[in-house]
Amino acid sequence: MDELVRRRGAEQVELAELAETLRDFVDANPEFEVPIDRLATWLARLDDEDDG
């Protein structure tokens, strides 16, 4: 995470762009599909009040 912040911390991205990048990553690295999907789901639900 530190490298991401150091290299790209000042950038802003659209969530759709991030999702597409994650899809490309999973296409190239299918063994990461489950954890990437879990991360995407967690990010999508950050503001849900029902998450407990």
N, C-alpha and C positions, 0 to 999 in steps of 0.2 A: 504494500500500500504506500509505503514511503516514497518509492520510486515514482509511482503514479502522481502523487502530489508534487514531488520535486519537478518532474518533467512536464506535467500537464495541469498543474493545480490552478493556473490562471484562466484556463480555457472553459468555455461553456459549450455544452452539447445538448441537442434535443434527445429526449428519451427514445424516440423512434430511431435515431441514429445509433444510440447505444445498443438498442435491441438488435438492430441489423448487424452491428459489429459482434455481438455475442452469438448471433446465429452463425455468422461466418466462422467464428472460433470453434463452435460446436461441430460445424461441418468438417473442419480440419482436425478436430480432436474429439471424436464422438464419446470417448471415455469420460469426458467432463459434462455430458448432457445433463445428468441428474443434479449435480451441484450448481450448474449455471441456471437451470430451470428454477431451483429453489431460491437462488439469489434474486432472479428476476421477479419471482412471486413475492418475495419479501419486500423488494423495492416497490413493487406495485401497491402493496398494502400498507405502507408506512403510515399513512394518515387514517387508516381504519380505526375507528373508536372501539370496535368489537374485538380487536386483537388483544388478547389478554395474557 
